[in-house]
Amino acid sequence: MYPYIHDNVRRILKEIPPEVSIVAAAKTRTHDEIMAAVEAGIQRIGENYIQEAATAYDAIGGCVKWHFIGHLQLNKVKKAVEIFDLIETVDSLELAEVIDRQAAVSNKIMPVLIEVNIGRETQKNGVMPEALSELAEAIDTLPNLQLRGLMTMGPYVPAEQLRPYFAETRRLFDQMQQAKLVRTDIRYLSMGMSDSYRVAIEEGANLVRLGTAIFGPRR
Ligand SMILES: *Cc1c(COP(=O)(O)O)cnc(C)c1O
């Protein structure tokens, strides 16, 4: 029904290295569009909104991994812990603690990424780079969370100008892998979107979040 979605996914899967996974950013897309991407080989779906994720999850289910990539409100944590395999956007100890308590209730170890505000933009979510190691150490003590890496958006600039921000995030990621954290398994570096994923991969991303490149322009 959506041959262009199929073609886009096949082309991008061929283009990127095998160790890089695509997270299909599904906001505003119909379940049929998402299914077309899954049938073409997408194994991870990224959702920004809990309600949208809940209906998509009901329609598509556990044959794919579900990533939360939006800003998580404290009152939506319960549903998020139920649905998602990875919450990419933890950026405060308060949020981490709420997720930890909910994960305990749901009897789940919740994998999370820390979102870094690598451009230090006041209007953006994410922890400031200089506060990252303190947050990582705090999360490492929470028994029902498992820290798996970093996510960043970067400033809204052309892809080539994002390169230094991606490189800096990669350095923070390497530092985190070398830090003496005990319960973590630092593997995922989520950066790059439709306009910038090639640059992000060159700078070390192994998760890229693609919406437009898969589904076309958002309506
Ligand atoms: C929408 C979205 C994307 C994908 O954006 P595109 O430019 O359409 O590829 C990636 N990450 C996040 C957090 C998003 O909200």
The ligand as a Tripos MOL2 file, in Angstrom:
@<TRIPOS>MOLECULE
LIG
   15    15     1     0     0
SMALL
NO_CHARGES

@<TRIPOS>ATOM
      1 C1         10.5190   13.6030   14.7990 C.3       1 LIG1
      2 C2         11.7720   13.2040   15.4590 C.ar      1 LIG1
      3 C3         12.8210   12.6300   14.7390 C.ar      1 LIG1
      4 C4         12.7830   12.3930   13.2380 C.3       1 LIG1
      5 O1         12.7300   13.6040   12.5430 O.3       1 LIG1
      6 P1         12.8910   13.6080   10.9470 P.3       1 LIG1
      7 O2         13.5530   14.9130   10.6610 O.co2     1 LIG1
      8 O3         11.5130   13.5250   10.3920 O.co2     1 LIG1
      9 O4         13.7230   12.4400   10.5710 O.co2     1 LIG1
     10 C5         13.9480   12.2530   15.4420 C.ar      1 LIG1
     11 N1         14.0590   12.4290   16.7620 N.ar      1 LIG1
     12 C6         13.0810   12.9880   17.4820 C.ar      1 LIG1
     13 C7         13.2660   13.1700   18.9540 C.3       1 LIG1
     14 C8         11.9080   13.4050   16.8480 C.ar      1 LIG1
     15 O5         10.9370   13.9780   17.5790 O.3       1 LIG1
@<TRIPOS>BOND
     1     1     2 1
     2     2     3 ar
     3     2    14 ar
     4     3     4 1
     5     3    10 ar
     6     4     5 1
     7     5     6 1
     8     6     7 2
     9     6     8 1
    10     6     9 1
    11    10    11 ar
    12    11    12 ar
    13    12    13 1
    14    12    14 ar
    15    14    15 1
@<TRIPOS>SUBSTRUCTURE
     1 LIG1         1 GROUP 0 **** ****
